[in-house]
Amino acid sequence: MRTFLDSNAQECCYVKIVARFEIPYYQILNEQSQVISELPEFAKDPNHLIRLYRLMVLNRMFDTKAIALQRTGKMGTYPSTRGQEAAFVGMGDALHKEDVFVPYYRDVGTLIQRGVKLSEILLYWGGDERGNCFVNDKTDLPYSVPIGTQSLHAAGVATAISIRKEKRAVLTVCGDGGTSEGDFYEAMNVAGVWKLPVVFVVSNNQWAISVPRSAQTASQTMAQKAIAAGFEGEQVDGNDIIAVRHRVSEALKQARESYQPRLIEILSYRHSDHTTADDASRYEPKGTREKEWSKEPVTRLRRYLESIHVWDENKEKELEVSCAQEIEQTVEEYIKTPPCKPEVMFEHLYAELPKIYEEQLEALRHLADVKETGEVKHG
């Protein structure tokens, strides 16, 4: 019990503190590439770390190529992941095959570990919906560009898993801007009440399009938003792939085994425009990106690999050549893919197409026939 003086009364009122909360912050590999916490078991295997490093380098080089394709008119708007590679590669490595991943739109590093082809990613951002129907990944949900809606989808999938009593988990991601959407709170609320096997990740890159994180919330952290939903929230250094992989893995394990949700805020910085349709120089404070670049994840892991004598300049050059070849093959496959017919837009809406859409589909087919034959068909 504590005693406080009520400013509006002559007497004291007695207040009992009923709950206290803390938000932990996790880091294993610091900005100087030094191990400052005990290494998790997977990180003691250099080959595992080299594989993660390769995926980050591939992600970054693919990112550069995708932006070049957009700039030369060979692809539509594209959202870069530059500086956030550790977040998505780390998440992808933590997922089990039977888990379900519910992405948003910066998830290249995760999706390629789930069997999604790089050419499919290019196809999708090139405006072809077939790229969103992953050939080798039928477990996960497709891209979600609307902000925050995927959180509810994840809660729905987790509900199905709970009803079936399966030992699986759901992982979903949104940006810091997504936490301002009602869908995000509704999903977390139901996950807490129903004890759903879902892990919510907030990839906090400090910007929601042109709006800084400070304009999104008055909360000290995004992670503390889990408290209101009745489950754990934590922060992780998003430039430390070892910490990201470890904490997401632990959260997914808890979700699978005891149906406990968790919120993980992964802190990084967006070293790019929001998308290729944006110009961050209009609003980003000068010098910020240069300062944040000293923390970026790819170099951090490379320096550590060099310090334990499992990486050198020759291996780096071989990796760059290998990734470049893979990306060039990807671009060739993308460029050679025949364009889809406009009718494809109706194929993935409903199990049974409503009448109004049937009429639109028929009208579209009619126009296609006219374009192909030059004959106008009546009736």
C-alpha positions as CSV (number, residue, x, y, z in Angstrom):
1,M,0.0,0.0,0.0
2,R,1.1,3.5,-0.7
3,T,-0.2,6.8,0.6
4,F,-0.7,9.8,-1.8
5,L,-2.1,13.2,-1.2
6,D,-5.1,14.0,-3.3
7,S,-4.7,17.6,-4.5
8,N,-8.5,18.0,-4.7
9,A,-9.1,16.9,-1.1
10,Q,-7.9,17.5,2.4
11,E,-7.4,13.8,3.1
12,C,-5.0,11.2,1.7
13,C,-6.1,8.3,-0.5
14,Y,-4.6,4.9,-0.4
15,V,-3.4,3.3,-3.6
16,K,-2.3,-0.3,-4.2
17,I,0.0,-1.0,-7.1
18,V,-1.5,-4.1,-8.8
19,A,0.9,-4.8,-11.6
20,R,4.3,-3.8,-12.9
21,F,5.8,-4.5,-16.4
22,E,9.2,-4.5,-18.0
23,I,10.3,-4.7,-21.6
24,P,13.5,-6.7,-22.1
25,Y,16.0,-5.8,-24.9
26,Y,18.1,-8.6,-26.5
27,Q,21.4,-8.3,-28.2
28,I,24.1,-10.9,-28.6
29,L,26.4,-9.5,-31.3
30,N,27.0,-5.9,-30.7
31,E,27.8,-3.0,-33.1
32,Q,31.6,-3.9,-32.9
33,S,30.8,-7.6,-33.9
34,Q,31.6,-8.7,-30.4
35,V,29.7,-11.5,-28.6
36,I,28.3,-9.9,-25.4
37,S,25.9,-12.7,-24.4
38,E,26.0,-16.5,-24.4
39,L,25.7,-17.8,-27.9
40,P,22.7,-19.9,-28.6
41,E,23.4,-23.4,-29.8
42,F,22.8,-22.8,-33.5
43,A,25.3,-19.9,-33.5
44,K,28.1,-22.2,-32.3
45,D,28.0,-23.8,-35.8
46,P,30.0,-21.6,-38.2
47,N,28.4,-23.3,-41.2
48,H,24.9,-22.2,-40.0
49,L,26.1,-18.6,-39.6
50,I,27.7,-18.7,-43.1
51,R,24.4,-19.9,-44.5
52,L,22.6,-17.0,-42.9
53,Y,25.3,-14.6,-44.1
54,R,24.9,-15.8,-47.7
55,L,21.1,-15.3,-47.5
56,M,21.6,-11.7,-46.3
57,V,24.0,-10.9,-49.1
58,L,21.7,-12.5,-51.6
59,N,18.8,-10.5,-50.2
60,R,20.8,-7.2,-50.5
61,M,22.0,-7.9,-54.0
62,F,18.6,-8.9,-55.2
63,D,17.2,-5.7,-53.6
64,T,19.7,-3.6,-55.7
65,K,18.7,-5.4,-58.9
66,A,14.9,-5.1,-58.2
67,I,15.3,-1.3,-57.7
68,A,17.3,-1.1,-61.0
69,L,14.6,-3.0,-62.8
70,Q,12.0,-0.5,-61.5
71,R,14.1,2.5,-62.4
72,T,14.5,1.2,-66.0
73,G,10.7,0.5,-66.4
74,K,10.9,-3.3,-66.3
75,M,9.1,-3.6,-63.0
76,G,6.5,-1.7,-60.9
77,T,6.9,-0.2,-57.4
78,Y,9.2,-2.1,-55.1
79,P,9.8,-1.9,-51.3
80,S,13.4,-2.2,-50.4
81,T,14.7,-4.2,-47.4
82,R,18.1,-2.6,-47.3
83,G,19.4,-2.5,-43.8
84,Q,16.7,-4.9,-42.6
85,E,18.1,-8.2,-43.9
86,A,18.9,-9.7,-40.5
87,A,15.3,-9.3,-39.4
88,F,13.8,-11.3,-42.3
89,V,16.5,-13.8,-42.8
90,G,16.6,-14.5,-39.0
91,M,12.8,-14.9,-38.9
92,G,12.9,-17.3,-41.9
93,D,15.5,-19.5,-40.3
94,A,13.5,-19.7,-37.0
95,L,10.4,-21.0,-38.7
96,H,9.7,-24.8,-38.9
97,K,8.4,-26.3,-42.1
98,E,5.0,-26.9,-40.6
99,D,4.6,-23.4,-39.3
100,V,2.6,-20.8,-41.2
101,F,4.1,-17.5,-42.2
102,V,1.8,-14.5,-42.9
103,P,3.9,-11.8,-44.6
104,Y,3.5,-8.1,-45.3
105,Y,5.6,-6.8,-48.2
106,R,9.3,-6.6,-47.2
107,D,9.7,-10.3,-46.6
108,V,12.2,-11.4,-49.3
109,G,14.7,-12.9,-46.8
110,T,12.0,-15.0,-45.1
111,L,10.0,-16.0,-48.3
112,I,13.1,-17.4,-50.1
113,Q,13.6,-19.8,-47.2
114,R,10.0,-20.9,-47.5
115,G,10.5,-22.1,-51.0
116,V,9.4,-18.9,-52.8
117,K,11.3,-18.2,-56.0
118,L,13.0,-14.9,-56.5
119,S,11.4,-14.8,-59.9
120,E,8.0,-15.0,-58.3
121,I,8.8,-12.0,-56.2
122,L,9.8,-10.0,-59.2
123,L,6.7,-11.2,-61.0
124,Y,4.4,-10.0,-58.2
125,W,6.0,-6.5,-58.1
126,G,5.9,-6.5,-61.8
127,G,2.1,-6.5,-61.5
128,D,1.5,-10.2,-62.2
129,E,-0.6,-11.8,-59.5
130,R,0.7,-15.2,-60.5
131,G,3.8,-14.2,-58.6
132,N,1.7,-14.2,-55.4
133,C,0.7,-17.9,-55.9
134,F,3.9,-19.5,-54.7
135,V,4.6,-22.7,-56.5
136,N,6.7,-24.3,-53.8
137,D,5.1,-22.8,-50.8
138,K,1.4,-23.7,-50.3
139,T,1.5,-23.4,-46.5
140,D,2.0,-19.7,-46.1
141,L,-0.3,-16.8,-47.0
142,P,0.5,-14.5,-49.9
143,Y,1.8,-10.9,-49.8
144,S,-0.3,-8.4,-48.0
145,V,0.1,-4.8,-49.0
146,P,-2.9,-3.3,-47.1
147,I,-1.5,-2.1,-43.8
148,G,-2.1,-4.3,-40.7
149,T,-4.8,-6.6,-42.2
150,Q,-2.4,-9.6,-42.1
151,S,-2.4,-9.5,-38.3
152,L,-6.1,-10.6,-38.3
153,H,-5.4,-13.3,-40.9
154,A,-2.6,-14.6,-38.7
155,A,-5.0,-14.7,-35.7
156,G,-7.5,-16.6,-37.8
157,V,-5.0,-19.2,-38.9
158,A,-3.8,-19.6,-35.4
159,T,-7.4,-20.1,-34.3
160,A,-7.7,-23.0,-36.7
161,I,-4.5,-24.6,-35.4
162,S,-5.8,-24.2,-31.9
163,I,-9.1,-25.9,-32.7
164,R,-7.3,-28.8,-34.4
165,K,-4.8,-29.0,-31.4
166,E,-1.8,-29.0,-33.8
167,K,1.7,-28.4,-32.7
168,R,2.3,-25.5,-35.1
169,A,2.8,-21.8,-34.8
170,V,2.0,-18.7,-36.9
171,L,4.4,-15.9,-37.5
172,T,3.2,-12.6,-38.9
173,V,5.0,-9.2,-39.5
174,C,4.0,-5.6,-39.9
175,G,5.9,-2.3,-39.8
176,D,5.9,0.2,-37.0
177,G,3.1,2.1,-39.0
178,G,1.0,-1.1,-38.9
179,T,0.7,-0.8,-35.1
180,S,-1.5,2.2,-35.6
181,E,-4.1,0.2,-37.3
182,G,-7.1,-1.2,-35.4
183,D,-6.6,-4.6,-37.0
184,F,-3.3,-4.9,-35.2
185,Y,-4.8,-4.4,-31.8
186,E,-7.9,-6.6,-32.5
187,A,-5.6,-9.4,-33.6
188,M,-3.4,-9.2,-30.5
189,N,-6.4,-8.9,-28.2
190,V,-8.1,-12.1,-29.5
191,A,-4.7,-13.9,-29.5
192,G,-4.3,-13.0,-25.8
193,V,-7.9,-14.0,-24.8
194,W,-7.9,-17.2,-26.8
195,K,-4.3,-18.2,-26.1
196,L,-3.4,-18.5,-29.8
197,P,-0.1,-20.0,-31.1
198,V,0.9,-16.8,-32.9
199,V,4.0,-14.6,-32.8
200,F,3.6,-10.9,-33.9
201,V,6.7,-9.2,-35.2
202,V,6.9,-5.4,-35.6
203,S,9.7,-4.6,-37.9
204,N,10.4,-1.2,-36.6
205,N,12.6,0.6,-39.2
206,Q,11.7,4.0,-37.7
207,W,9.6,5.2,-40.6
208,A,6.0,4.6,-41.8
209,I,6.3,6.0,-45.3
210,S,7.2,9.6,-44.5
211,V,6.0,9.5,-40.9
212,P,8.6,9.0,-38.1
213,R,8.1,6.4,-35.4
214,S,7.6,9.2,-32.9
215,A,4.4,10.2,-34.7
216,Q,3.0,6.7,-34.6
217,T,2.7,6.3,-30.8
218,A,3.5,7.9,-27.5
219,S,4.6,4.5,-26.1
220,Q,8.2,4.2,-25.2
221,T,8.3,0.9,-27.1
222,M,6.2,-0.9,-29.6
223,A,6.8,-4.1,-27.6
224,Q,4.8,-2.8,-24.6
225,K,1.6,-2.9,-26.7
226,A,1.5,-6.6,-25.9
227,I,0.9,-5.8,-22.2
228,A,-2.6,-4.6,-22.9
229,A,-3.3,-7.9,-24.8
230,G,-2.1,-9.9,-21.8
231,F,1.1,-11.5,-23.1
232,E,4.8,-10.9,-23.4
233,G,6.5,-8.2,-25.4
234,E,10.2,-7.7,-26.1
235,Q,12.7,-5.8,-28.2
236,V,15.5,-7.3,-30.2
237,D,18.4,-5.6,-32.0
238,G,17.4,-6.0,-35.6
239,N,20.9,-5.6,-36.8
240,D,22.0,-8.7,-34.9
241,I,20.9,-11.7,-36.8
242,I,21.9,-14.1,-34.0
243,A,19.6,-12.3,-31.5
244,V,16.8,-12.1,-34.1
245,R,16.9,-15.8,-34.9
246,H,17.3,-16.8,-31.3
247,R,14.4,-14.8,-29.9
248,V,12.0,-15.5,-32.8
249,S,12.8,-19.2,-32.4
250,E,12.1,-19.1,-28.7
251,A,8.8,-17.4,-29.3
252,L,7.7,-19.8,-31.9
253,K,8.6,-22.7,-29.7
254,Q,6.5,-21.3,-26.9
255,A,3.6,-20.8,-29.3
256,R,3.8,-24.3,-30.6
257,E,4.2,-26.0,-27.2
258,S,1.9,-24.0,-25.0
259,Y,-0.2,-21.8,-27.3
260,Q,1.3,-18.6,-25.8
261,P,1.4,-15.5,-28.2
262,R,4.2,-13.0,-28.1
263,L,5.1,-9.7,-29.6
264,I,8.7,-9.0,-30.8
265,E,9.7,-5.5,-31.8
266,I,12.8,-5.8,-34.1
267,L,14.7,-2.5,-34.2
268,S,16.5,-1.5,-37.3
269,Y,16.7,1.4,-39.7
270,R,15.3,1.8,-43.2
271,H,18.3,2.6,-45.5
272,S,16.1,3.3,-48.4
273,D,13.0,5.1,-49.5
274,H,9.7,3.6,-48.3
275,T,9.3,2.2,-51.8
276,T,10.6,3.2,-55.2
277,A,7.6,5.6,-55.4
278,D,8.9,7.6,-52.4
279,D,11.7,10.1,-51.9
280,A,13.0,9.9,-48.3
281,S,15.3,12.9,-48.8
282,R,12.3,15.2,-48.5
283,Y,11.7,14.2,-44.8
284,E,14.7,12.2,-43.5
285,P,17.0,14.3,-41.3
286,K,20.4,14.7,-43.0
287,G,23.2,12.5,-41.6
288,T,20.8,10.1,-39.9
289,R,21.3,7.3,-42.5
290,E,25.0,7.6,-42.4
291,K,25.0,7.4,-38.6
292,E,22.7,4.3,-38.6
293,W,24.7,2.6,-41.3
294,S,27.5,1.9,-38.9
295,K,25.1,-0.6,-37.2
296,E,24.0,-2.4,-40.4
297,P,23.6,-6.2,-40.1
298,V,25.5,-7.6,-43.1
299,T,28.9,-6.1,-42.2
300,R,28.4,-6.9,-38.6
301,L,28.0,-10.6,-39.2
302,R,30.9,-10.6,-41.8
303,R,33.3,-9.1,-39.3
304,Y,32.3,-11.7,-36.7
305,L,32.9,-14.6,-39.2
306,E,36.3,-13.1,-40.0
307,S,37.2,-12.8,-36.3
308,I,36.6,-16.6,-35.8
309,H,38.6,-17.3,-39.0
310,V,35.8,-18.9,-41.1
311,W,35.6,-16.1,-43.7
312,D,37.9,-14.0,-45.8
313,E,38.1,-11.8,-48.9
314,N,38.3,-14.7,-51.4
315,K,35.2,-16.3,-50.0
316,E,33.5,-13.0,-50.1
317,K,34.3,-12.6,-53.8
318,E,33.1,-16.1,-54.6
319,L,29.9,-15.4,-52.7
320,E,29.2,-12.2,-54.7
321,V,29.8,-14.0,-58.0
322,S,27.5,-16.8,-57.0
323,C,24.7,-14.5,-55.9
324,A,25.1,-12.3,-59.0
325,Q,24.7,-15.4,-61.2
326,E,21.6,-16.5,-59.3
327,I,20.0,-13.1,-59.6
328,E,20.8,-12.8,-63.3
329,Q,19.1,-16.2,-63.9
330,T,16.2,-15.0,-61.9
331,V,15.9,-11.8,-64.0
332,E,16.1,-13.8,-67.2
333,E,13.3,-16.1,-66.0
334,Y,11.2,-13.1,-65.0
335,I,11.7,-11.3,-68.3
336,K,10.9,-14.4,-70.3
337,T,7.6,-15.1,-68.5
338,P,4.7,-14.5,-70.9
339,P,2.3,-11.9,-69.7
340,C,-0.9,-13.2,-68.1
341,K,-4.4,-12.5,-69.5
342,P,-6.4,-9.9,-67.7
343,E,-9.0,-12.5,-66.7
344,V,-6.5,-13.8,-64.2
345,M,-7.6,-11.1,-61.8
346,F,-10.9,-13.0,-61.2
347,E,-9.3,-16.4,-60.5
348,H,-8.3,-15.9,-56.8
349,L,-11.2,-13.9,-55.4
350,Y,-13.9,-16.5,-54.5
351,A,-14.5,-20.2,-54.6
352,E,-17.7,-19.3,-56.5
353,L,-17.7,-16.1,-58.4
354,P,-20.6,-13.8,-57.5
355,K,-22.9,-12.9,-60.4
356,I,-21.7,-9.3,-60.7
357,Y,-18.1,-10.5,-61.2
358,E,-19.2,-13.2,-63.6
359,E,-20.7,-10.4,-65.7
360,Q,-17.5,-8.4,-65.6
361,L,-15.5,-11.5,-66.5
362,E,-17.6,-12.1,-69.5
363,A,-17.3,-8.5,-70.6
364,L,-13.5,-8.7,-70.3
365,R,-13.4,-11.9,-72.3
366,H,-15.6,-10.3,-74.9
367,L,-13.2,-7.4,-75.2
368,A,-10.3,-9.8,-75.5
369,D,-12.0,-11.6,-78.4
370,V,-12.6,-8.3,-80.1
371,K,-9.0,-7.3,-79.7
372,E,-7.8,-10.7,-81.0
373,T,-10.2,-11.1,-84.0
374,G,-11.4,-7.6,-84.7
375,E,-14.9,-8.9,-84.8
376,V,-17.7,-7.6,-82.5
377,K,-19.8,-10.4,-81.3
378,H,-23.4,-9.7,-80.3
379,G,-25.8,-11.5,-78.0
